Amino acid sequence: MPEINALKEILAYPKRIVITTHHKPDGDAMGSSLGLYNYLIQKGHHVKVITPSDYPIFLQWLPNNPEVLVYPHEVELCAKHIAEAELIFCLDFNALSRIYDMATPVEQSSALKVMIDHHLEPQDFDDYRYWSINACSTAQLVYEFICKVMEEEDLINKDVATCLYTGIMTDSGSFRFPTTTPAVHIIVADLISRGAENWKIHQLVYDNFSESRLRFLGHCLLNKLEVLPEYNAALIHVSAEELKEFAITTGDSEGLVNYALTINGIRLAALIIERPDVVKLSLRSTGDFPANEICKKYFKGGGHRNAAGGQSDLSLEATVTKFKEILVEYKSLLIQ
C-alpha cells in the first residue's frame, strides 16, 4: 500500500471527494466525517458527506450537517457523487459490509479509497490507510492526519475542532475509557483552544433527548434489566413492540447498554434489541474481557475488546437464550 504521505501531494489541488462512514453513524462517525469535511472545504475541494443510513437527531447540530446526504433518501444523487469522485474517504469502518447498500457503488468507483479507522482486522479495499487500534476514536486519527500527514494544523478552525471534539468525547466515553491517553488530553486541549466549546458540546449530545426516550430508559431499567450474578453479567432485551410503544427513533438506544455495566461487579453487559429484519446486540465489558470475541465468534460481528456489536437471525427470545448459554464458556474469565 502506498505511503499515506502521498496524499499531501494528491490533495494539493481541488478534487471531487466523497466522505462516508458506517451504517447508523454515532458521534465518532459523524464527528470525524464532518471534521474532515470542514477541513477539506477550506482547501477548495468539492466534498460530499454521504451516510449509508439516518443518524441521531442529537448529532444533527454539527457544523455543516445540512450538507450531509443520506444514501437511502437520495440514492441516484448519492450514486452519482460516488461515481464521479476522485477520492473516497472511508471513516470509522474497515469493511465495506458496514456501509450496506453503498458497498457496491463504492467498491466499483474508480476513486482512490482512503481508510481512516481504529477497528481491528481491516479489509483490503482501500488504496491508502491511516489506521491504529490504539486510537480512542477515528476523530483522533483525523486530527493526526491533518496535523501530522497534511501538516496543516492551522486549518483546524472552530468548525473542525467542534466536530473532532464531539467524536473524541463520545467514543472515549467522555474521556473515561483506557484509550484516553495523555496524548488524547493534549489533542482535546488544543481543540478547545481552537474554538470547541466543550461544555456546550456535551450538553448538545447528552442533554438533548426526547421525553419518550427518557421514559423508555426508565422502562428498560425497571422492567427489562436482568442481572446474572453467577457470571458477573447483565443484559437488557427489548422487543420491536416496545420500540414502537415508546416511539423510539435512531439514537434513542444509544448508551443504554452502559447502564447495565455500572452495576457493581458486572464485567459484561449486553443490549439485545429486536429490529424489523434482525436482532441486534451491543456488548460492553470491563478490563481485559473480550466482548469482541463473543460478537465475532457467535453473532457475525466484532469491534473493540470492551465495546462490540453483532446480530442474530434467531428470534429475540432465542438470541437471549443463546447469549446466556455462551456465558458458560466464558465463566472463568467473568468471575475473576
Salt bridges, closest charged atoms under 4 A:
ASP26 OD1 - HIS22 NE2 3.49
ASP28 OD2 - HIS118 NE2 3.64
ASP54 OD1 - LYS24 NZ 2.59
GLU84 OE2 - LYS80 NZ 3.04
GLU86 OE1 - ARG16 NH1 3.80
ASP92 OD2 - HIS22 NE2 3.00
ASP92 OD1 - HIS118 NE2 3.39
ASP117 OD1 - HIS119 ND1 2.65
GLU121 OE1 - LYS296 NZ 2.86
ASP124 OD1 - ARG129 NH2 3.07
ASP126 OD2 - ARG129 NE 2.80
GLU151 OE1 - LYS8 NZ 2.18
GLU152 OE2 - LYS43 NZ 3.04
ASP171 OD2 - HIS118 NE2 3.26
ASP190 OD2 - ARG194 NE 2.90
GLU197 OE1 - LYS158 NZ 3.62
GLU211 OE2 - ARG215 NE 2.89
GLU226 OE2 - LYS324 NZ 2.74
GLU242 OE2 - HIS219 NE2 2.86
GLU242 OE2 - LYS224 NZ 3.26
ASP288 OD1 - ARG267 NH2 3.35
ASP313 OD2 - LYS300 NZ 2.30
GLU329 OE2 - LYS297 NZ 2.93
